[in-house]
Amino acid sequence: MENSRDLPLLPALSDVLARQIGLHFPPERWPELLRGLQGMARELHFSTLPDYFAQLLSQPLTRQQIEILARHLTIGETYFFREPQVFEALQCHVLPALIEERRQSTRQLRLWSAGCSTGEEAYSLAILLHRMIPDIAEWNITVLGTDINPQALEKAAAGIYGEWSFRGAPPWLRERYFRHAGKNLYEIIPAVRNMVMFAYLNLADDTYPSPAGNTGAMDIVFCRNVLMYFEPEMAARVVEKHYRALVKNGWLAVSPSEISQTSFARFVPAYLPGAILHQKSSPPPKPEQPAVTISAKVVEAIRPKLPKTIRPTAVATAQKIDVAALLLTARTHANRGELPAAQELCQRAVATDRLNPLGHYLLGAILQELGRSAEAALAHKRTLYLDPEFVLAHFALGNIYRDQHQPHVAAKHFDNALLILEKQREDDLLPESDGLTSGRLMEIIRSGTRKEDKAA
Ligand SMILES: C[S@@+](CC[C@H](N)C(=O)[O-])C[C@H]1O[C@@H](n2cnc3c(N)ncnc32)[C@H](O)[C@@H]1O
């Protein structure tokens, strides 16, 4: 067995792990890292550890390598209503007002368990909402669970748990929300199962928040017992991305032990009994200004960023540039979770230039986040009418029809998306997707349709 001193590539490898997965292995943890890597090298039939290292360092890690490393080097420990004070704080101090506010407006709530492991945390959040909202069937609820470990995600999607996942949980949990699924096994009831979606997401990536990944405009993000394993700089970047993923006044929960390690400077701490939550602070009020004013300098700066469909030619009209500026501003509002403002700007852009597919697409994405699926579908159809190859519009329509239990129409749109994507290179970045590549979108579509085939 090699010793960490005999492996000159170990510092380079721990650097790669920090950058691409977030995991922090300072020298004092190298013996532990080495043990994990030795297990992996054996599993993958490498004759020596340096051979395995050489392969890992030869090029950026592939998704498969990341999954294997994450499976061996991370800890997936979790259980229902872990650190119950945080759930009590939500139940008593955060959710009552939030539910009341939404009852008067959109009847929509979006929660995210980031680093959800086998799903107990995401289901705990869904159960809490189910208990607090008697007419939940009338609401548009999203509970998203994401993780880097696909095996954990499969278990989460199956929703079947052993006794150990219920340690410390109150008796009503199993009685009311689970049914027997074999000896000492319990399956979550469909009413809660259907509230939760699981997806792969590497928190070290820059692909979130994004409407395409459904990771924007969140009301509450739980990212607990994940950042403690991260390299400090990466932990700070993840917190920043969660800040952007939240709506104004949204909430972030981390585990108590993570609070002292990471900076939450942009959040306002709320000291609740037994728990500290972080609230996204409202930005300072801006001076009154006309809705959109852009200088010639700004126009020049944004010109190269405009998608081909609306890139102004040498004789660009002021109208087209106005539309581009409206859409950029709409995007900024949408990313901040200010959906009504984003919607209004998109509508102005669409009214100014009805033939611009991007305007219809953004409007569709925003309406979808507002829970107005029928109008969103219409906007996406207009996008496709103007640009039949607008792959994200097919993807969005697939998701809308799947949620509306129209699997055949959904399948048609997913198939169309795949046909378009197959013509592209896997690492091509998709416009308007915040960094999503063609290959990644193909994986998302294929894994979603495989799951549906299994369920059918
Ligand atoms: C200890 S579990 C936490 C589960 C749950 N949040 C809780 O507090 O009970 C940590 C999870 O973080 C996941 N994880 C580690 N690095 C990750 C990354 N870069 N992106 C996404 N998930 C990651 C692991 O796969 C593991 O499932």
The ligand as an ORCA input file, in Angstrom:
! r2SCAN-3c Opt
* xyz 0 1
  C     -24.246     14.232      4.905
  S     -25.224     14.254      3.451
  C     -26.397     15.489      3.873
  C     -27.827     15.057      3.657
  C     -28.863     16.053      4.161
  N     -28.669     17.345      3.566
  C     -28.847     16.157      5.655
  O     -28.376     17.153      6.192
  O     -29.274     15.204      6.309
  C     -24.124     15.108      2.307
  C     -24.533     14.940      0.858
  O     -23.864     15.926      0.086
  C     -23.606     15.366     -1.183
  N     -22.550     16.128     -1.870
  C     -21.231     16.174     -1.594
  N     -20.591     16.937     -2.487
  C     -21.527     17.382     -3.344
  C     -21.490     18.223     -4.495
  N     -20.349     18.739     -4.963
  N     -22.655     18.475     -5.132
  C     -23.816     17.950     -4.687
  N     -23.917     17.154     -3.614
  C     -22.781     16.877     -2.938
  C     -23.198     13.944     -0.861
  O     -23.325     13.097     -1.991
  C     -24.158     13.592      0.262
  O     -25.270     12.920     -0.219
*
